[in-house]
């Protein structure tokens, strides 16, 4: 899925296109990795977002220059949220990504 987003303050508008490049499902949770691609005139470089969908809501948890960095950032934030001893879907997705799982 690819969606174009226009964001701006009125003075300047950025045009971004996002697409899901990886999806991991664990214990009823879905980790999605989005690749965000700015248009050619944008000063931004492409980046990745790691989000978590619990079948009720989807929220962004990590951002990075690549999918691995986005998952690492998301895993770190998730680890610091109470309760602290729960399954971390971002760590599991990172392990899968590093292991070459699709």
Secondary structure as a PSIPRED ss2 file (coil, helix, strand):
# PSIPRED VFORMAT (PSIPRED V4.0)

   1 X C   1.000  0.000  0.000
   2 X E   0.000  0.000  1.000
   3 X E   0.000  0.000  1.000
   4 X E   0.000  0.000  1.000
   5 X E   0.000  0.000  1.000
   6 X E   0.000  0.000  1.000
   7 X E   0.000  0.000  1.000
   8 X E   0.000  0.000  1.000
   9 X C   1.000  0.000  0.000
  10 X C   1.000  0.000  0.000
  11 X C   1.000  0.000  0.000
  12 X C   1.000  0.000  0.000
  13 X E   0.000  0.000  1.000
  14 X E   0.000  0.000  1.000
  15 X E   0.000  0.000  1.000
  16 X E   0.000  0.000  1.000
  17 X E   0.000  0.000  1.000
  18 X E   0.000  0.000  1.000
  19 X E   0.000  0.000  1.000
  20 X E   0.000  0.000  1.000
  21 X E   0.000  0.000  1.000
  22 X E   0.000  0.000  1.000
  23 X E   0.000  0.000  1.000
  24 X E   0.000  0.000  1.000
  25 X E   0.000  0.000  1.000
  26 X E   0.000  0.000  1.000
  27 X C   1.000  0.000  0.000
  28 X C   1.000  0.000  0.000
  29 X E   0.000  0.000  1.000
  30 X E   0.000  0.000  1.000
  31 X E   0.000  0.000  1.000
  32 X E   0.000  0.000  1.000
  33 X E   0.000  0.000  1.000
  34 X E   0.000  0.000  1.000
  35 X E   0.000  0.000  1.000
  36 X E   0.000  0.000  1.000
  37 X E   0.000  0.000  1.000
  38 X E   0.000  0.000  1.000
  39 X C   1.000  0.000  0.000
  40 X C   1.000  0.000  0.000
  41 X C   1.000  0.000  0.000
  42 X C   1.000  0.000  0.000
  43 X C   1.000  0.000  0.000
  44 X C   1.000  0.000  0.000
  45 X C   1.000  0.000  0.000
  46 X C   1.000  0.000  0.000
  47 X E   0.000  0.000  1.000
  48 X E   0.000  0.000  1.000
  49 X E   0.000  0.000  1.000
  50 X E   0.000  0.000  1.000
  51 X E   0.000  0.000  1.000
  52 X E   0.000  0.000  1.000
  53 X E   0.000  0.000  1.000
  54 X C   1.000  0.000  0.000
  55 X C   1.000  0.000  0.000
  56 X C   1.000  0.000  0.000
  57 X C   1.000  0.000  0.000
  58 X E   0.000  0.000  1.000
  59 X E   0.000  0.000  1.000
  60 X E   0.000  0.000  1.000
  61 X E   0.000  0.000  1.000
  62 X E   0.000  0.000  1.000
  63 X E   0.000  0.000  1.000
  64 X E   0.000  0.000  1.000
  65 X C   1.000  0.000  0.000
  66 X C   1.000  0.000  0.000
  67 X H   0.000  1.000  0.000
  68 X H   0.000  1.000  0.000
  69 X H   0.000  1.000  0.000
  70 X H   0.000  1.000  0.000
  71 X H   0.000  1.000  0.000
  72 X H   0.000  1.000  0.000
  73 X H   0.000  1.000  0.000
  74 X H   0.000  1.000  0.000
  75 X H   0.000  1.000  0.000
  76 X H   0.000  1.000  0.000
  77 X H   0.000  1.000  0.000
  78 X H   0.000  1.000  0.000
  79 X H   0.000  1.000  0.000
  80 X C   1.000  0.000  0.000
  81 X C   1.000  0.000  0.000
  82 X C   1.000  0.000  0.000
  83 X C   1.000  0.000  0.000
  84 X C   1.000  0.000  0.000
  85 X C   1.000  0.000  0.000
  86 X C   1.000  0.000  0.000
  87 X C   1.000  0.000  0.000
  88 X C   1.000  0.000  0.000
  89 X H   0.000  1.000  0.000
  90 X H   0.000  1.000  0.000
  91 X H   0.000  1.000  0.000
  92 X H   0.000  1.000  0.000
  93 X H   0.000  1.000  0.000
  94 X H   0.000  1.000  0.000
  95 X H   0.000  1.000  0.000
  96 X H   0.000  1.000  0.000
  97 X H   0.000  1.000  0.000
  98 X H   0.000  1.000  0.000
  99 X C   1.000  0.000  0.000
 100 X C   1.000  0.000  0.000
 101 X C   1.000  0.000  0.000
 102 X C   1.000  0.000  0.000
